[in-house]
Amino acid sequence: MYEKWLDILNTVPLFDKMDKDEIRALLQCIKPQILNYKKGEYLIIENDECKGPGIVLEGEVLVSKENAAGERVILSKLGVGELFGEIFAFSGTSIWYASVSAVTDCTVMFLSAARMIGNCANQCINHKQLIQNMLHIVAGKALDLNKRVDYLTIKSIRSKISTYLLEKYEQTQQTYFVTPMKRNELADFLNVARPSLSRELMKMKEEGLIDFYRSSFKINDLEALKSYI
């Protein structure tokens, strides 16, 4: 059941410092559930019961939340090998505070939080490593959420765009990169109207700051972008 996914799981930070045999044994112990979803289908709806985190095995998913005005705010777009829901699963709450939908047809592995941190009847030696890995992941996600909050405090659209593009530059160490989000998704992520985002991007292109085509961007003037943040 899990054999076909071992190559992917071996690259997932949750299973860091484990080989395939150790991952296989651990999965037999915690017995995760593997589910398939169609494009556009909701895996999770906000306020659903939360039992554990999920790992994307195939396809892409979108994590989003509605604000008080009923507008969608995108928290993240995740691909193969990426994890979601770990903060909710281990926060002591019993509900999801966000929705997760399928961007494409996808396959997701859901793990039981109770089995991950509970006493292991088989005394698996890798349970301790699994918990240590989860602590590292949760800490990293907490930092990411702090960055996400920063976007909400930035007033101008140009400053939001500049901050986002500079973050991608720091991640890739390249002035040319492809973002994981489409234009409407990026607008939701930055919490701005799509027409306003498109207008500002065109202005920045005309001023020679950046160049772009769909989800591909090229930073032409790093120092100028830094002056807007």
Helices and strands as residue ranges (DSSP letters): G 3-5, H 6-9, G 13-15, H 20-30, E 33-37, E 42-44, E 54-58, E 61-66, E 72-78, E 83-84, H 86-89, E 99-102, E 106-110, H 113-117, H 127-153, H 157-172, E 176-178, H 183-190, H 194-206, E 210-213, E 216-219, H 222-226
